[in-house]
Amino acid sequence: MTEKTAKLTYGDMELELPVHTPTVGPDVIDITKLYSQGKVFTYDPGFTSTAACESTITYIDGGKGELLHRGYPIDQLAAKSHYLEVCYLLLYGELPSADQLEDFESRVTNHTMIHEQMMFLFRGFRRDAHPMAIMNGVVGAMSAFYHDSTDISDPWQREVASIRMIAKMPTIAAMAYKFTIGQPFVYPRNDLDYASNFLRMCFSVPCEDYQVDPILSRAMDRIFTLHADHEQNASTSTVRLASSSGANPFACIAAGIACLWGPAHGGANQACLEMLKEIGTPDRIPEFIARAKDKSDPFRLMGFGHRVYKNFDPRATVMKQSADEVLDLLGVENNPTLQVAKELEAAALADPYFAEKKLFPNVDFYSGIILEAMGFPTSMFTPIFAVSRTVGWISQWKEMIADPAMKIGRPRQLYTGESQRDYVDIENR
Ligand code: SDX
């Protein structure tokens, strides 16, 4: 098949640029030689039109509201699979056989404990620290404890680091939570599945037995599954860029955690639930919608809008079903926050402003309602997102490190500062 090309003419320059054809999605004009041949840059702050890499892991069709992991639609994975099987799929590219899944789950289960000396790191934080601050510090500190899996040039060390990150993130997140509420840490158990282990490490206390509610562990597993990976979002791009310098995987995942914390990204689930509580009752919804539309007001409807989805976020659709199920089973189907959420969603979707700007509920709109109903404080919402997204960060990291074309990321700029000028001595200023 003849290679497709794009012609760029600028002044007396005419360049023929190669065009790459994806499996699905828009064609990609390759500008890697643009500066060397044309001595010009492109300008795309926020990367709204720029493919930063080639990937085979996740694909989003923002117009149709579709999300595929290695080709499998998220709604099918949420209904039929479970988080560790999705982790295997993201990491290795195919759904596992029964033996492969058993081996993978065993490897993860047997890496859930953290180095005992890391306990002392938690004691250095104030009790009122945000759990994300603690996670950021502790995950970065893993570079100081797991030296036998920091050499990224060694495929075996990359594999060990991957399993360790996926296995230890729930333990670290649960410990961050326990530390902030002044309760003792709870060790993971090897006879529990991933989601049940996390719930038990968060909610059990030494004074009594703790039985994990299978409905809640299923809902927790579904939340983990829905947040696992999402193409080149801000935190994944942060992990890729940090990793491109050759930094060790623990430090790079800590960079991803830092980026995810922002309210425009993974911090939106906490901000969304706090917004729903501030609204309080359905009669105050018009006031907040008016504020979201007011350009002079920085307020935005948290949990609405997305850089890529210009249709429903398919994860929000699944999450909404889960919210109904969990609240119904917990006997809190009349949860006032859920009522406000449903009426806010209806009011926003009926408002021309949101329809024109294609602002729909995203993954963060309903997740907080479920997490709150399960007993988590809002400060634990983003740590839970980070636990889930670790497999996405790691999968994308492994893909990039193994790519022979990988080079250090080093964007250029549109410089509009001062041209060269001479230093002025202070007595002459
Ligand atoms: C996640 O990238 C990913 O994949 C992220 C994620 C993942 O899984 O990794 O999906 C997870 O981060 C989901 C998004 C969570 N964030 C929020 O819910 C915060 C609220 N949403 C907005 O901050 C915003 O919608 C973003 C950040 C999500 C997207 O911003 P964009 O694509 O940069 O869009 P924009 O800021 O350029 O807004 C376009 C227009 C603007 O109006 P105009 O200047 O054109 O007049 O839409 C308006 C914005 O003012 N707008 C909103 C709005 N979001 C955008 N107006 C009111 N409320 C909002 N929520």
Residues whose N, C-alpha, C, O or C-beta is under 5 A from the ligand:
A	BS01	SDX	H230 N233 A234 P263 A264 H265 G266 A268 A292 R300 L301 M302 G303 F304 G305 H306 R307 K357 N362 D364
